Amino acid sequence: MDLYDVIHRRRDVRAEFTGEPVPDEVLDRILTAAHAAPSVGNSQPWDFVLVRDPETRRRFHAHVQVERDTFAATLDGAAAERFARIKIDGVLESTLSVVVTYDPRRGGPAVLGRHAIADAGLYSVCLAIQNLWLAATAEGLGVGWVSFYREPFLADLLGIPPGIRPVAWLCVGPVSHLQTVPDLVRHGWRTPRPLAAALHTDRWRTDENHPMG
């Protein structure tokens, strides 16, 4: 696929995983692409934990459902009805999960380029995640980012050392198809902003002529 096709085909997958395994050579290509991401001070502050163990995935899934219920309790009316229709994870349906972590001490004590922006290392991890996601899409796989979890729970579940943050639990695997319209759009949770609404020139515009209003 062309790069732009991959970018626009990428989806946050929940319900379309087939349960088939990811071939080792494909996984190696995906992780190599993730590891090739740029990073502040060339610190490469990420690690990748491959989770295949069914019991570990079941325990994480149970925790995710508790957090789903916690969030659902904050909603009412139409928002609650919309959220009830949305599947939030594919933890049990996919056979592989990749947990991406952030180690702020990597490359320290003086990380070139991070002195003024403390979160630059975290941004670097997000670039690795995006590389992984686009590479997986190019390989015909789906990826789903699960964000309904508490970091201390996941760190304890996977034995992640103190000081290292679990940034993303990514469900990865073959899919029956990729949705043409993102789930949150299909279910009416939120519609995309047009590019024009996000553009500013030289200074932030708040006048009535800007699409943001």
C-alpha positions as CSV (number, residue, x, y, z in Angstrom):
1,M,0.0,0.0,0.0
2,D,1.0,3.6,-0.6
3,L,2.0,5.4,2.6
4,Y,-1.0,7.7,2.4
5,D,-3.3,4.7,1.9
6,V,-1.9,3.1,5.0
7,I,-2.4,6.3,7.1
8,H,-6.0,6.6,6.1
9,R,-6.8,2.9,6.3
10,R,-5.4,2.6,9.8
11,R,-8.2,1.9,12.4
12,D,-8.4,1.3,16.1
13,V,-9.6,-2.3,15.9
14,R,-11.9,-3.8,18.5
15,A,-14.3,-6.5,17.0
16,E,-12.6,-7.6,13.8
17,F,-9.8,-9.8,15.1
18,T,-9.9,-13.3,13.7
19,G,-7.8,-14.9,16.5
20,E,-5.2,-16.1,14.1
21,P,-1.5,-15.8,15.2
22,V,0.9,-13.1,13.8
23,P,3.7,-14.8,11.8
24,D,7.1,-14.4,13.5
25,E,8.6,-12.8,10.4
26,V,5.8,-10.2,10.2
27,L,6.0,-9.4,13.9
28,D,9.8,-8.9,13.5
29,R,9.2,-6.4,10.7
30,I,6.6,-4.5,12.7
31,L,8.7,-4.3,15.8
32,T,11.8,-3.3,13.8
33,A,9.7,-0.5,12.3
34,A,8.6,0.6,15.7
35,H,12.2,0.5,17.0
36,A,13.3,2.7,14.0
37,A,11.2,5.6,15.3
38,P,13.0,8.9,16.1
39,S,13.6,9.7,19.8
40,V,14.8,12.7,21.8
41,G,18.5,12.5,22.3
42,N,18.4,9.1,20.5
43,S,17.4,7.7,23.8
44,Q,15.0,5.1,22.5
45,P,13.1,5.1,25.8
46,W,10.7,2.3,24.8
47,D,10.5,-1.4,25.5
48,F,8.0,-3.9,24.0
49,V,6.4,-6.6,26.2
50,L,4.8,-9.3,24.1
51,V,1.8,-10.8,25.9
52,R,0.4,-14.1,24.6
53,D,-0.4,-15.9,27.9
54,P,-4.2,-16.4,28.0
55,E,-4.5,-16.0,31.8
56,T,-2.6,-12.7,31.7
57,R,-4.9,-11.4,29.0
58,R,-8.0,-12.6,30.9
59,R,-6.8,-10.8,34.1
60,F,-6.2,-7.6,32.1
61,H,-9.5,-7.9,30.3
62,A,-11.4,-8.2,33.7
63,H,-9.6,-5.0,34.9
64,V,-10.5,-3.2,31.6
65,Q,-14.2,-4.1,32.1
66,V,-14.1,-2.6,35.6
67,E,-12.7,0.6,34.2
68,R,-15.3,0.6,31.5
69,D,-18.0,0.4,34.1
70,T,-16.3,3.2,36.1
71,F,-16.4,5.5,33.0
72,A,-19.9,4.5,32.1
73,A,-21.1,5.5,35.5
74,T,-20.1,9.1,34.7
75,L,-22.4,9.3,31.7
76,D,-26.1,9.8,31.3
77,G,-28.7,10.2,28.7
78,A,-27.7,9.9,25.1
79,A,-24.0,9.7,25.9
80,A,-24.6,6.6,28.0
81,E,-26.6,5.0,25.3
82,R,-23.9,5.7,22.7
83,F,-21.1,4.4,24.9
84,A,-23.1,1.2,25.6
85,R,-22.9,0.3,21.9
86,I,-19.1,0.8,21.7
87,K,-16.7,-2.2,22.1
88,I,-13.6,-0.9,23.8
89,D,-11.1,-3.7,23.4
90,G,-10.0,-6.9,21.6
91,V,-7.9,-8.3,24.4
92,L,-9.4,-11.7,24.3
93,E,-10.1,-11.8,20.5
94,S,-6.5,-11.1,19.4
95,T,-3.8,-13.7,20.2
96,L,-1.1,-11.1,20.7
97,S,-0.8,-7.9,22.7
98,V,2.2,-5.6,22.7
99,V,2.6,-3.4,25.7
100,V,4.9,-0.4,25.0
101,T,6.6,1.2,27.9
102,Y,8.5,4.4,28.7
103,D,11.7,4.6,30.7
104,P,12.5,8.3,31.5
105,R,16.0,7.3,32.7
106,R,17.1,5.9,29.3
107,G,19.9,7.9,27.8
108,G,20.3,9.9,31.1
109,P,21.1,11.7,33.2
110,A,21.3,14.4,30.5
111,V,19.0,13.6,27.6
112,L,19.9,15.9,24.7
113,G,16.8,17.9,23.8
114,R,14.7,17.1,26.9
115,H,15.9,19.8,29.2
116,A,13.1,22.2,28.4
117,I,10.3,19.8,27.5
118,A,10.1,17.0,30.1
119,D,7.6,15.0,28.0
120,A,9.8,14.8,24.9
121,G,10.7,11.2,25.9
122,L,7.0,10.2,26.2
123,Y,6.4,11.8,22.7
124,S,9.2,9.6,21.4
125,V,7.4,6.5,22.6
126,C,4.2,7.6,20.9
127,L,6.2,7.9,17.6
128,A,7.3,4.3,18.1
129,I,3.7,3.3,18.6
130,Q,2.6,5.1,15.4
131,N,5.4,3.3,13.5
132,L,4.2,0.0,14.8
133,W,0.6,0.8,13.9
134,L,1.3,1.9,10.4
135,A,3.6,-1.1,9.7
136,A,0.9,-3.5,11.0
137,T,-1.7,-1.9,8.8
138,A,0.7,-2.2,5.8
139,E,1.0,-5.9,6.7
140,G,-2.7,-6.3,6.6
141,L,-3.1,-6.6,10.4
142,G,-5.2,-4.7,12.9
143,V,-4.2,-2.8,16.0
144,G,-6.3,-1.7,18.9
145,W,-5.1,0.6,21.7
146,V,-6.7,-0.2,25.0
147,S,-6.7,2.8,27.3
148,F,-9.2,1.7,30.0
149,Y,-6.6,0.6,32.6
150,R,-4.7,1.9,35.6
151,E,-0.9,2.0,35.2
152,P,-0.1,0.5,38.6
153,F,-2.3,-2.5,37.9
154,L,-0.7,-3.2,34.5
155,A,2.8,-2.6,35.9
156,D,2.1,-5.2,38.7
157,L,0.5,-7.6,36.2
158,L,3.6,-7.6,33.9
159,G,6.3,-7.1,36.5
160,I,7.3,-3.8,35.1
161,P,10.0,-2.2,37.3
162,P,9.3,1.0,39.3
163,G,9.8,4.2,37.3
164,I,8.9,2.6,34.0
165,R,5.5,3.6,32.6
166,P,3.2,1.3,30.6
167,V,2.1,3.7,27.9
168,A,0.0,1.5,25.6
169,W,-1.6,-2.0,25.6
170,L,-1.9,-2.8,21.9
171,C,-4.0,-5.7,20.6
172,V,-2.4,-6.9,17.4
173,G,-3.5,-9.6,14.9
174,P,-5.1,-10.6,11.6
175,V,-8.5,-9.1,11.0
176,S,-11.5,-10.1,8.9
177,H,-11.5,-6.5,7.6
178,L,-10.8,-2.9,8.6
179,Q,-13.8,-0.7,9.0
180,T,-14.1,2.1,6.4
181,V,-15.5,4.5,9.0
182,P,-13.9,4.6,12.5
183,D,-15.9,3.1,15.3
184,L,-16.4,6.3,17.3
185,V,-17.8,8.0,14.2
186,R,-20.0,5.1,13.2
187,H,-21.5,5.0,16.7
188,G,-22.0,8.8,16.8
189,W,-19.6,9.4,19.7
190,R,-17.7,12.2,17.9
191,T,-17.3,13.5,14.4
192,P,-13.9,14.4,13.0
193,R,-12.8,18.0,12.8
194,P,-12.0,19.3,9.3
195,L,-8.4,20.2,8.7
196,A,-9.3,23.9,8.2
197,A,-10.5,24.0,11.8
198,A,-7.1,23.0,13.1
199,L,-5.0,25.5,11.0
200,H,-3.6,28.7,12.3
201,T,-1.0,31.0,10.6
202,D,1.7,32.8,12.6
203,R,-0.5,33.2,15.7
204,W,-3.5,31.4,17.3
205,R,-6.7,32.7,15.7
206,T,-9.9,33.1,17.7
207,D,-11.7,35.6,15.5
208,E,-15.0,34.8,13.9
209,N,-13.5,34.2,10.5
210,H,-11.6,31.1,11.8
211,P,-13.5,27.8,11.6
212,M,-12.9,27.3,15.3
213,G,-14.9,30.4,16.1
